[in-house]
Amino acid sequence: MNMQALLQQAQQMQQQLMDAQQQLSEAKVEGSAGGGLVKVTVNGQREVLDVTISPEAVDADDAEDTAQTIADLVLAAIRDAERAAEELQQEKMGPLAEGLGGGGMPGGMPGLPGF
């Protein structure tokens, strides 16, 4: 493989990586807990964008217990959303990582560790 082809391939991979990162920053995934009483939206980079708590989650007669329950549900919903974002990251970035390890390039990159 000549250096020009290798350079072109590296530039293509860099562009694909930048495209995937852009898609992740624009993507939105949702996590939920308590049968949908709490919903959390995060982007593909795991940044929390929105938290929605259903009024049905609130028990006015037991404010202390309700507050703890809601806190637990919010935490569970965030974890659910992060799991969904992780799956999205794997979907978008996984093939690129394989390419960097030689899986995407026939013969890898001889002489370079990990390629």
N, C-alpha and C positions, 0 to 999 in steps of 0.2 A: 504494500500500500504506500503510495507516495505521500509526501508531506502536504501537498496541496489538497488532496482528497481528505486527508486526516484533519486539516484545518477547517475545511468546508463542513465536515461531519461534526466537528466540535461546535462550530457556529450554529449549525442547525439544532443541535442539542441545547445550546444556550437559549436559542429562541423558543424552543419547545418548553424549556424550564420557565422562562419568563411568562409565556402564555399560560402555563398551568398555574403559576402563582397568581396571575391576574384573575383567572377563573375562580380560584379559591377565595380571593378577597371579595369577589362579587357574589359568590354562592351563599345561600342561606339554608341552614338546616334547623330542624326543630326537635327539641326533646320535651318529654312531658312526664308527669308523675301524678299519682293519685287519680288515675283514670281520666286525665285531662284537666284536673282542677288547676294545675300549674303547668304553664308552657313557657319554654325558654327558646329563643331564637339566637343562633350564633352564626357567624360567617365561617367559611372554610378554613380560616386561620384561628378558629376557636375564640374569637372575640365576641362577648355577649352583646347582642344588639337590642334585645327586648325581653322583658319578663311580663307574663300575663297571669294574674291570679283571679280565678273565678270567684264571684261573690258567694257561691255555694260553699267555698272552703272556709268561710268565716262563721263562727258560732258566737254570736253576741253575748250569750249567757256564760261563756267560759273563755274570756279574752286571753288569759295566760296560756292555757292549753292550746288554744287556737293559734297563738303566735308561734309556739314551738312546732306545732304541726306544719304550719305554713313554711317556717324556716327549713324544716326537714324536707318538705316537698320541693321547695326551690332548689335546695342542694341536689336532690335526686334528679330533678329536671335538667339542671346544669350538667350533671354527669352524663345523662342520657344524650343531651345535645352534643357534648364533647365526643362521646363515642361515635355519634353519627358524623361529626366533622372529621374524626380520625379515619373513618371508613372512606369518606370523600377524598381525604388527602392521599390515602393509599391508592385509590382509584386513579387519581390525577398524577401523582408523583411516582408511584411504584414502577411503571414502565421506564421512566427516565432513570431511576436509580439502577435498574437492571442494566440499562444501556451503559451507564458509567462503569459498571463492573465487568463489562465485556459481553454481557448477554445480548445487547442490541447491536454489537459490531462484530461482524465475522472475524474471528481470530483475535478479538480484543485489541489492545494497544500494547504490542510487545515492548518490553523494556521499561514499562511504567508500572510500579507496584499497584495492584488492585485493578488493573485494566487488562 
